[in-house]
Amino acid sequence: MNRLRRSEKGFTFAELIVAMAITSLVVTAATGATFQLLNSGRASNYSVAFRQVQTAGYWVSQDALQAQAVSTGAEEDAGFPLVLQWTDWDDDVYTITYTMEDMDSGDLKYLQRQKSVNGTPAETFPVGRHIFIDADPGQPSNCVWDEDERVLTFTVKAQMGQQTAIRTYEVKPRPVA
């Protein structure tokens, strides 16, 4: 075998092994970052859909807890409009009406909350967007009022892109005095 002379350059076997190990670590990190970047869009869409479900559920639950009177719309309209009404200690009558309004795209809707005090409109704003009311028949967004049990069941389903979030709330309003 010819041995390398001092003037000749080359890598030892150990140096090649170390270089290959470092290269594999860099490639693994780059691959992981690429997958994370590709999945972040899905996670972001789910976060938005989940936040819409939470926000809609929060507002309806808070208003329903105060309600002394509850009425829902027709079953074919998924129980909307939902009307909640109560009288406070100053004898002011609050009426909260939730309606499903069309968005610009397809079957998606937004849940709008309108508040009036003593018959005078006070404020209107959307509490949930990207909501389905006629999604797959087993799990659409809807409101159901059980007069006998005095329980409002509110299911809300939101979709962003291909990601969907759904939650069902059951609220028992305060007793009628």
N, C-alpha and C positions, 0 to 999 in steps of 0.2 A: 504494500500500500504506500501510496505517496502521502507523505505528511505535508500539511500546509506550512509554507515558510512564513517567516515573520512578516514579510512584505505582502503576502496574500491576505485578503479579507474574506470573512465568512461568519456564519452564525453557528453557534453550538446548538446541540439538540435541546438543551435546557432553555436556551433563549427562545427557540421556536415554540416550545411548549408554553412558556409564559406569554408570548405574543398571541398564541391561539386562545388561551384562556381569557386574556383581556379583550380580544376581539369578540369572543362569544358573549361576554358580559355586556359589552356595548350593544351588540345586536339584540340581545334579550331585552335590554332596557328600551331600545328604540321600538321594538315590536310591542311591548307592553304599553308604551305611550301612545302608539298608533291605535291600538284597540280601545284604550281609554278615551281617546279623542272621538272615535267612531261611536262609542256607546254613550257619550255625554249628551248627545242630542236626544236619545230615547229617555234618559234619566231626567233631562230638563222638561220634556213634554209630559212625563208622568207627574213631575213636581207641580207643573202648572195645573194639570187636570185635578190632582189631589187637592190643591189649594182652593180651586173653584168649588169643589164638593164641600170642603170644610167651611168656607165662607158662607155658602148658601145654607148649609145646615146650621151654622151658628145663628144667623139672622132669624131664620124660621123658628128655631128652637127658643130663642130669647123672646120673640114676640108671642109664640104659642103658650109659653109659661104664664104670661100675663093675661091671656085671653079669658074672658068670661063667656064669650059667644064665638063659635067657630062654624063656618060654612065653606063647603067646597063646591066646585063646579061639577059639570057632568062627567061621568066615567069615561066617555069617549074623548074628553078633553084632558084626561089624566088628572082630574080633580082640580083643575085651575079654571077660574081664579080661586085662590084661597083667601078668604076674608076672616080676619081676626079682630075682635072688638073688645074693649074694656073701658071701664070708667075709673078714673083715679080719685084720690081723696079730695080734690078740688072740684069734683063733679065734671071734669073735662072728659069728653068721650073721644077715645082714640080708635081709629079704624085703620088697620093695616091691610092692604090688598096686594097679594102676590100674583103676578101674571107672567105667562111665558110669551116672550116676544121673539119674532123671527130675526135671525142674524142674516148676514149677506150670503152665507154659504150653506146650501143643502138643508139637511134635517136639523142642524144645530140651532139652538135657541139661547136666549139669555133670560134669567129670572130677574124680574123687576119688582122692586118694593116701593109701594106708594103709601105714604102716611098722611092721614088727615086728622085734624083735631077739631072737634065740634063741627064737622062737615066742611071745614076749610082745608084745602090741600096745603100740606106743610113741606113735604120733600118727596122726591122721587129719584131713585138711583138703582142701577143694576147691582145685584148681590152675587150673581154667578153667571159665568159665560161658558159657551161651548157645552151646553146642557142638552141631553137627549130626552125627549118625552115619549118618543115612539121608537125606542131602540128595540133590541130583541125582546119578544113578548114576555119573557120570564123576568126581566130586570129593567123595565123602563122607569124613568123618573116620574113620580106621581105623588099625589096626596090622597089619603083616605082618612075620613073622620068617622070614628065609631061613637055614635051618640050614647049608646048604652054604657059602654065602658069609659067614655070620655077620654079617648086616646086618639091623638093625631099621629098617623104613621106617614112619614115623609121620606121618600126614596129619591135620591138625586144621583145622576150618572153624568159624568163629564168626559169629553174626549178631546185630546190634543194630538194631532197626527194619528199615529196608530196606537197610542197609549190611552187607556181608559181607567178611570177611577170611579168607584161606586160605594155608596154608604146609605144605610137606612137608619133614620132617627125615629124614635118613639117618644112623644112628648105628652105628658098628662098635665093639661092646664090647671090653673088654680080652681078651687071649688067655687061654684056660683053662690053668692051670699043671699 
